[in-house]
């Protein structure tokens, strides 16, 4: 699945990509000039960093306890992502709520960022876990799988 040798000298390439991305961002005027053009999800810099992360993590070997933890949290993490970027949550619950932490000392700032991030992750994980259990109880996963299989069968006939 990951049998590719994308880059031989990973650290040099990744560091160079990070510096190049930052330099281009600054040369284009940063957020003031072009908004978030280089740091939004569809930006080329994000694509390159995604490839770099895939390359790094594809060769990572973990012990079985860590793998169990990853298997537990990985499905929840996508739910956390979907919940925290939802317009209601992003605009009405988070917008301007954490602006005052920049006034703290650097140590307090970093500490609060870590604590708030973990709290958001935990709350959204619980919401996602409840959603998954509710879907399981209502057999919505079975229904979704049946609909997907039906669509796939009919799509394959078209091809």
PyMOL commands that set and color helices and strands:
alter all, ss='L'
color gray80, all
select helices_A, chain A and resi 10-27+30-34+44-58+64-85+87-94+99-103+106-137+140-158
alter helices_A, ss='H'
color red, helices_A
deselect
rebuild
show_as cartoon
